[in-house]
Amino acid sequence: MAKHSELTMLPCGGYDFSVYPTIVDVGGGHGSLLASILAATPHSQGVLYDIPASCRRAKDLVERDVADRVRIEAGSFFDSVPAVRRI
């Protein structure tokens, strides 16, 4: 089985996220996938949205030097999702 870090890097090489000014990861867990995408797209901002327990553990964002471009929101997608500007 692939390592966790290898799995989170898969989408970054196969898709150009740089065309999006804001990337929202609903159900983003600890933020490692969003951090990988943002590391590859230095001009994009990110929103990590998940339950409060996961948001508290979103340390991967800080460790990958993208925390200054991420807004972390706690909640449930069964109730609502974060509002962002449409492109």
Secondary structure, 3 states (H helix, E strand, C coil): CCCHHHHHHHHHHHCCHHHCCEEEEECCCCCHHHHHHHHHCCCCEEEEEECHHHHHCCHHHHHCCCHHHEEEEECCCCCCCCCCCCC
